[in-house]
Amino acid sequence: MKNSTWSGRFKKGLDEEVLEFSESISFDHLLFDSDIRVCIAHAEMLSECKIISKKESNMLIKGLNAVQKKYDAGKLKLSIKFEDVHMNIEQALTKEIGELGKKIHMGRSRNDLVATDFRLYLRDCSDLILEKLRDIRYALALSAHDNSGVIFPGYTHLQLAQPVTFGHHLLAWHEMLARDEQRMVQTKDRLNVLPLGSAALSGTPYKIDRKSVANKLGFKTVSSNSMDAVSDRDFVCDFAYTCSMTMMHLSRISEELVFWMNSHIKLVDIDEAFCTGSSIMPQKKNPDVPELVRGKSGAVIGSLTSLFVLLKGLPLTYNRDLQEDKSIILEAIGSVVSCLALMPRLILTLKVNKERALIFSKQDYSNATDLADYLSMKGVPFRTSHEIVGKIVKYAESKNISLNEISLDVFKTFSNKINKDVYTSIDVERSIHTKKAIGASSPANVRKEAKKILSALKVYGYK
Ligand code: ARG
């Protein structure tokens, strides 16, 4: 089959199987809206620069809008016959307005066009992901505020370490996602550079105004080197990295949820709407959503490696390999968006088992550090306090009692600095309120921090 866009020098038509092998319309149709926007800005600029007449420009734009309308109404069939979204649109435009449609490609090539469309599309995706990240941050801050006073076991090495508050734990998750938001803002900033006008690789002899196109499309700057502009896919890697970080965070969060849901632990209960049963064991309620989020993170993290491997051997400038970048990142974005979208409701409907959380928080001498701090505040050097408390724990363990159950007389045999006030210092429910330094886990801190987050989110329309 002959391709009317580039087949002038060919005698033979393209092999049918090669056509199927090389088409990209099956995935780059997602760039349709971006391509139309880019074409309109380009057509406007061509007439501003007197490369085409105002009348021609108006007709091109009218035609492009008509093509978009047909597409939106499901009346434009995209075909692999025209390889990709760019040529499908050019064909549709020419069908719509006749020969003039063929002028749209003056001063540009598909190489700079695809890079431009792609940047524009990813910019829209970054806005969507930013919105979803803020939704989760909002849910976490709300829930942290509600759970600011809930004592919860804190782990290191996945062994009980010290009590924290559940709200503090939720705000730790919030920090990860707040960094993801910052990272996505930076990623968006870096991809906001216009490659259009670089043409195939060497630039164009037409007296085009690239800054005007950048302005129309909301790009902050224009690229400085035509060869780099058509071959650069750093912005796709940046995007994949940013998505990978988010998925890595969501996966860690998911792992904690699965652990807390474990039948022996039962620290939280995930709402039924987010769980599934078993086809054979009638009693089962499985935490499938966090499991799937954890599972999906693998392919997203893999997308970054796929892109690096795709790019690492490519010489300047455009190589057809680059077509593969889209399916890799588009799939990753699909996963990230679907995972992000579920999290706010999962968080807001999560039930924490306060009684068990308190019991667990008090186990395994989790207040030993409080006792060491008590001694050090009485003037004992911390290393010495640590040593003394180690011995006290060993004693308590041998008697199978908690630190709170040791009598003052016995305490005094370990250190004469210990007085009656020790019991309040090692009372988990009281000591939590003393963790008041910036970033520490006290209920007051958590409430203050949650309020700060909620008030910062107000500019985005959150209540
Ligand atoms: N479908 C191609 C892609 O996604 C568009 C650019 C084609 N350029 C070329 N010289 N064949 O990369």
Residues whose N, C-alpha, C, O or C-beta is under 5 A from the ligand:
A	BS01	LIG	S24 D84 R110 N111 V114 L322 Q323
